[in-house]
Amino acid sequence: MNDFESKPTILIVDDTPSNLTILSDILKDDFRVRIATDGPKALTIARAETRPDLILLDVMMPGMDGYEVCRQLKADAATREIPVIFVTAMSEVEDETRGLDLGGVDYVTKPINAAIVRARVRTHLAGAAHSRQMETMIVELERRSAVLAELNRTLEMRVAAEVSQVEKLARLKRFFSPPVVELILSGDAEDPLKSHRREIAAVFVDLRGFTAFAESSDPEEVMGVLGEYHDAMGRLVMNHGGTLEHFAGDGMMIFFNDPIAVENPSAVAVGMAIAMQECFATMVRAWQRRGYELAMGIGVAQGYATIGGIGFEGRRDYGAVGPVTNLAARLCAEAKAGQILISQRVHACVAEFARSEAVGDLSLKGFHRPVFAYAVTGTAELVHERVA
C-alpha cells in the first residue's frame, strides 16, 4: 500500500463548486478527497464498498439538505459510524443543535478557515479511529468472555465428572483392591455393580471368643482390637486381589474371580486364608499378653453366585448371593480355633497346592444333606508364588 492509499478519505458534499474547490485544496495534501454535489450522490458514495472516513457536509442544498443526508447516514448500520462535520454559513444555536441531535460530530462555519478545518478533521478522524479500536477491543473482550464462559461451563462438567469419578473410586475401594479399581475405572473391566452371574471362591472369616471378650472389656479395648484385626486382614485381602463383600464386627466375607477373572480362585482364596491364620497367630500372642483370648476360624467354598450392587440410591453395597456364600459361612461357623475348612470342590482345586485332611460329613444349617469338608493342614508355598 502506497502513501496515497494509506491516507484517510474525506467526502466533501456541497452544491457550490467554489466551496468544493476551497475545501479540496485545504485537504488534498494530507487526505484523499472525494466530492459530491448533492445529497443522493453523497449517500451513494458513502454506502459504496470503500466508504469515506469522514464527511464534510453542507447544510443548505437543493432537494435533499444536509440534515436529511445526515439522518439517513445515521439510520444505516453501514454508515452510521462515519463522522459527519457540518459546513454551513448558519451559526444559530438551534441549527447547530439540530445537526448534533441528528448525529453530527461538529460544525465548521463559513467563511472557511483552513487551519480550523484541518484541526477539526484530524481531531474527529482520531476520535473515530479510537472508537473503532475500542469497538474492536469490546468485540474481542466479548469473544474472550464467551470463551471463558464456555471454559467455565466445561470446567463445571469436568469437575462434576471428576467428583463422580472420585465418588465412584471411593465406593469401589471399599470392596476391591487398588489394581482392580484401576482396571474398572480405565474401562478394562465391566461395571461390577451391574447384576451378573459368576463362579467365585467365597471366604468367610470370623473370630472365636469375641462375644465373651466384648462383654468383659471396655469399648475402647474392643475397638482397638477390631482396628488391628481389620487392618491386618484387610491388607491381606488387598494383597491377594480379593473382593471384600462386607465386614461386620469380627466377621468378614471375601470372594475371588470377580470382577477380575482369576485362573484358580480357590487356590488364591486358600492361600489368603493360610496367610491370614499365620498373621493372626502373631497378633494372638500379643493379645494374650493383655489377657485377650481370641482365635479365628475360616471357611472356603466355590460355586456360582449372582453378584452386583445391592441397596438403594445413596447407600449401595457390593454383594454376592447364592448357595456358595452360605456354604462358606456355615463352614466358617464349624471351623475350630485356627482352622480353615474347605468344601470338596475347593479341595479338588487346591490339592496340589495345600495339604489337607478329611473332616468328613458335616450337618450344616440350611443344607438338607451332609456336606463333606476338609481342613487345611499344610502351607501353600506354591499358592504364594502364584499370587506373587
C-alpha positions in Angstrom: 0.0 0.0 0.0 1.5 3.4 -1.1 1.3 6.6 0.9 -1.8 7.9 -1.0 -3.8 4.7 -0.5 -3.0 4.8 3.2 -4.4 8.3 3.7 -7.9 8.7 5.1 -10.7 9.5 2.6 -12.7 12.7 3.1 -16.0 13.1 1.3 -16.9 16.8 0.7 -20.6 17.4 0.0 -21.6 20.9 -1.3 -23.7 22.1 -4.2 -21.4 25.2 -4.7 -18.3 24.4 -6.9 -16.2 27.2 -5.3 -16.7 25.7 -1.8 -15.7 22.2 -3.1 -12.6 23.7 -4.6 -11.6 25.5 -1.4 -12.1 22.5 0.8 -10.4 20.2 -1.6 -7.3 22.5 -1.8 -7.2 22.6 2.0 -7.3 18.8 2.5 -5.8 17.3 -0.7 -2.2 17.3 0.6 -3.0 15.2 3.7 -6.1 13.2 2.7 -7.7 11.5 -0.2 -10.6 13.7 -1.3 -13.9 12.7 -2.9 -16.7 15.2 -3.8 -20.5 15.1 -4.2 -22.7 17.9 -5.3 -26.0 16.7 -3.8 -27.4 14.6 -1.1 -28.3 11.4 -3.1 -24.8 11.2 -4.7 -23.3 11.7 -1.2 -25.3 8.7 0.1 -24.3 6.6 -2.9 -20.6 7.3 -2.3 -20.9 6.8 1.5 -22.6 3.4 1.0 -20.1 2.1 -1.5 -17.7 -0.7 -0.6 -14.9 1.8 0.0 -16.5 4.1 2.5 -15.1 7.6 3.4 -13.5 8.0 6.8 -15.2 11.4 7.4 -17.8 13.6 5.7 -17.8 17.4 5.4 -21.5 18.1 4.7 -23.1 21.3 3.6 -26.4 22.0 5.2 -28.2 24.2 2.6 -28.6 22.1 -0.6 -31.5 21.9 -3.0 -33.7 18.8 -2.9 -32.1 16.9 0.0 -30.5 19.1 2.5 -27.6 18.2 4.8 -29.8 17.4 7.7 -31.7 14.7 5.7 -28.4 13.3 4.4 -27.1 13.0 8.0 -30.3 11.4 9.2 -30.1 8.7 6.5 -26.5 8.1 7.1 -27.1 7.6 10.8 -30.1 5.3 10.2 -27.9 2.9 8.1 -25.8 0.5 10.1 -23.2 0.5 7.3 -22.6 4.3 7.5 -23.7 5.4 11.0 -20.1 5.3 12.4 -18.8 7.8 9.8 -18.1 11.1 11.5 -20.1 14.0 9.9 -18.9 17.6 10.2 -21.5 20.2 9.1 -20.1 23.0 6.9 -22.6 26.0 6.9 -23.0 29.7 6.8 -25.6 29.4 9.5 -24.5 30.0 13.1 -27.7 29.9 15.1 -27.6 27.7 18.2 -30.8 26.0 17.0 -29.2 25.0 13.7 -26.1 23.5 15.5 -28.3 21.7 18.0 -30.4 20.2 15.2 -27.3 18.9 13.4 -25.7 17.5 16.5 -29.0 15.8 17.5 -29.1 14.1 14.1 -25.6 12.6 14.8 -23.2 15.2 13.5 -19.9 15.5 15.5 -19.1 19.1 14.8 -19.8 22.4 12.9 -17.5 24.5 10.7 -18.9 27.8 9.7 -18.3 29.8 6.6 -16.2 31.7 5.6 -13.9 28.7 5.9 -10.7 28.9 7.9 -8.2 26.3 6.6 -6.4 25.7 9.9 -9.7 25.1 11.7 -10.9 22.7 9.0 -7.7 20.7 9.2 -7.7 20.7 13.0 -11.4 19.6 13.2 -10.9 16.9 10.6 -7.8 15.4 12.3 -9.5 15.5 15.7 -12.6 13.7 14.6 -10.6 11.2 12.5 -8.5 10.4 15.6 -11.7 10.1 17.6 -13.3 7.7 15.1 -10.1 5.6 15.0 -10.2 5.4 18.8 -13.8 4.4 18.7 -13.1 1.7 16.2 -10.3 0.5 18.3 -12.5 0.4 21.4 -15.2 -1.4 19.5 -12.6 -4.0 18.3 -11.5 -4.4 21.9 -15.0 -4.8 23.1 -15.7 -7.4 20.5 -12.5 -9.2 21.5 -13.4 -9.0 25.1 -16.9 -10.4 24.4 -15.3 -13.2 22.4 -12.9 -13.9 25.3 -15.8 -13.7 27.7 -17.7 -16.2 25.7 -14.7 -18.5 25.5 -14.2 -18.1 29.3 -17.9 -18.9 29.9 -17.6 -22.0 27.8 -14.4 -23.0 29.6 -16.2 -22.4 32.9 -19.1 -24.5 31.7 -16.9 -27.3 30.5 -14.9 -27.0 33.7 -18.0 -27.4 35.8 -18.8 -30.5 33.7 -15.2 -31.8 34.1 -15.3 -31.1 37.9 -18.6 -32.9 38.1 -17.2 -35.8 36.2 -14.1 -35.8 38.4 -16.2 -35.7 41.5 -18.3 -38.5 40.2 -15.1 -40.4 39.4 -13.7 -39.8 42.9 -17.0 -40.8 44.5 -17.0 -44.0 42.4 -13.4 -44.6 43.2 -14.1 -44.2 47.0 -17.1 -46.6 46.6 -15.1 -49.2 44.7 -12.2 -49.0 47.1 -14.5 -50.3 49.8 -14.7 -53.6 48.0 -11.8 -54.0 45.6 -8.0 -54.0 45.7 -6.4 -50.9 44.1 -5.3 -52.7 40.9 -8.8 -53.9 40.4 -10.2 -50.4 40.9 -7.7 -49.1 38.3 -8.9 -51.7 35.8 -12.6 -50.8 36.4 -12.0 -47.0 36.1 -9.9 -47.4 33.0 -12.7 -49.3 31.3 -10.8 -52.6 31.0 -13.3 -54.3 33.3 -17.1 -54.5 33.1 -19.1 -52.4 35.5 -19.1 -54.7 38.6 -22.3 -53.1 40.1 -24.4 -54.4 37.3 -26.0 -57.7 38.3 -24.3 -60.8 36.8 -23.7 -64.4 37.5 -20.2 -65.7 38.1 -18.4 -68.7 39.6 -16.5 -67.5 42.6 -14.5 -68.7 45.6 -16.1 -67.3 48.7 -14.2 -66.9 52.1 -15.8 -66.3 55.4 -13.6 -65.2 58.4 -14.8 -65.0 62.0 -13.3 -64.6 65.4 -13.8 -67.1 68.2 -14.3 -65.9 71.7 -15.1 -62.4 70.5 -18.5 -62.2 72.2 -17.1 -63.0 75.7 -14.2 -60.6 75.1 -16.6 -57.8 74.1 -18.8 -58.4 77.1 -15.9 -58.3 79.6 -13.8 -55.5 78.1 -14.1 -51.7 77.8 -15.5 -50.5 74.4 -12.1 -48.7 73.7 -10.3 -52.1 74.1 -12.8 -53.8 71.8 -12.5 -51.1 69.1 -8.7 -51.2 69.4 -8.6 -55.0 68.8 -11.1 -54.7 65.9 -8.9 -52.0 64.4 -5.8 -54.1 64.5 -7.7 -57.2 63.2 -9.4 -55.4 60.3 -6.2 -53.6 59.3 -4.1 -56.8 59.2 -6.8 -58.9 57.4 -7.7 -56.1 55.1 -4.2 -55.7 53.8 -4.0 -59.5 53.1 -7.3 -59.2 51.2 -6.0 -56.4 49.1 -2.6 -58.1 48.6 -4.3 -61.2 47.2 -6.7 -59.2 45.0 -9.8 -60.3 46.8 -13.1 -58.5 46.7 -14.3 -57.5 50.2 -18.1 -58.2 50.1 -18.6 -57.0 53.7 -17.2 -56.9 57.2 -19.3 -56.5 60.3 -17.7 -56.6 63.7 -15.5 -59.6 63.9 -16.7 -61.3 60.7 -15.9 -60.6 57.0 -16.6 -62.2 53.6 -14.3 -62.1 50.7 -14.6 -63.6 47.2 -12.4 -64.2 44.2 -12.9 -64.3 40.4 -15.0 -61.1 40.2 -14.8 -58.5 38.9 -11.4 -59.7 37.6 -11.1 -63.3 36.4 -8.7 -65.5 38.4 -7.3 -68.7 36.9 -7.8 -70.7 40.1 -9.8 -68.7 42.6 -9.9 -71.4 45.2 -6.1 -71.7 45.2 -5.8 -67.9 45.8 -8.5 -68.0 48.4 -6.9 -70.8 50.4 -3.5 -69.1 50.0 -5.0 -66.0 51.6 -6.7 -68.0 54.3 -3.4 -69.6 55.3 -1.7 -66.2 55.3 -4.5 -64.8 57.5 -4.0 -67.6 60.0 -0.3 -67.1 60.1 -0.7 -63.4 60.6 -3.4 -63.9 63.2 -1.2 -66.2 65.2 1.3 -63.4 65.7 -1.4 -61.0 66.7 -2.8 -63.5 69.2 0.5 -63.8 71.0 0.4 -60.0 71.6 -3.2 -60.1 72.7 -2.7 -63.0 75.1 -0.2 -60.8 77.0 -3.0 -58.4 77.5 -5.4 -61.2 78.6 -7.4 -61.4 75.5 -8.4 -65.0 74.4 -9.3 -64.8 70.8 -9.0 -67.2 67.8 -10.1 -67.2 64.2 -12.0 -69.7 62.0 -12.2 -69.6 58.2 -14.5 -71.3 55.7 -13.9 -71.5 51.9 -16.3 -72.7 49.2 -16.5 -72.4 45.4 -19.6 -72.2 43.3 -21.9 -69.9 41.3 -23.4 -66.7 42.7 -25.3 -63.7 41.5 -23.2 -60.6 42.1 -23.8 -56.8 41.8 -25.0 -53.7 43.6 -27.3 -54.2 46.5 -29.1 -51.5 48.3 -30.7 -48.2 47.4 -29.6 -44.8 46.0 -27.1 -43.2 48.3 -26.3 -46.4 50.1 -25.4 -49.2 47.6 -23.1 -52.1 48.5 -21.5 -54.8 46.5 -22.8 -58.2 47.3 -22.8 -61.9 46.2 -25.9 -64.0 46.7 -26.1 -67.8 46.3 -25.5 -71.2 48.0 -21.7 -70.8 47.7 -21.7 -67.9 50.1 -24.0 -69.7 52.6 -21.7 -72.8 52.4 -18.6 -70.7 53.1 -20.4 -69.1 56.1 -21.5 -72.4 57.5 -18.0 -73.9 57.1 -16.6 -70.9 58.9 -19.1 -71.4 61.7 -18.0 -75.1 62.1 -14.2 -74.3 62.0 -12.4 -74.6 65.3 -9.9 -72.0 66.5 -7.1 -71.6 64.0 -8.8 -74.0 61.5 -9.6 -73.5 57.8 -12.4 -75.7 56.5 -12.9 -76.0 52.7 -15.6 -77.7 50.6 -15.0 -80.8 48.5 -14.9 -78.6 45.3 -12.3 -76.3 46.8 -10.2 -79.3 47.9 -10.2 -80.6 44.3 -8.9 -77.3 43.1 -6.1 -76.9 45.7 -4.9 -80.5 46.2 -1.6 -79.8 44.5 -1.0 -76.6 46.4 -2.1 -77.3 50.0 -2.1 -80.3 52.3 -5.4 -81.1 53.9 -7.2 -83.8 55.8 -10.7 -85.0 55.5 -13.1 -83.9 58.3 -16.0 -85.9 57.0 -19.6 -85.1 56.6 -20.9 -82.1 58.4 -24.5 -81.3 59.1 -24.7 -77.6 58.3 -27.6 -75.3 59.0 -29.6 -74.6 55.8 -28.3 -77.7 54.0 -30.6 -80.7 53.8 -27.8 -83.2 53.2 -24.5 -83.5 55.0 -21.6 -81.6 53.4 -18.2 -83.3 53.1 -15.4 -81.0 54.2 -11.6 -80.8 54.6 -9.3 -79.0 56.9 -6.2 -77.3 55.5 -3.2 -78.6 57.5 -0.2 -77.6 55.4 1.3 -74.4 54.0 0.8 -73.4 50.4 4.1 -72.1 49.1 3.1 -72.6 45.5 0.0 -70.6 46.2 2.0 -67.7 47.5 4.3 -67.9 44.4 1.3 -67.9 42.0 -0.2 -64.8 43.9 3.2 -63.0 43.8 
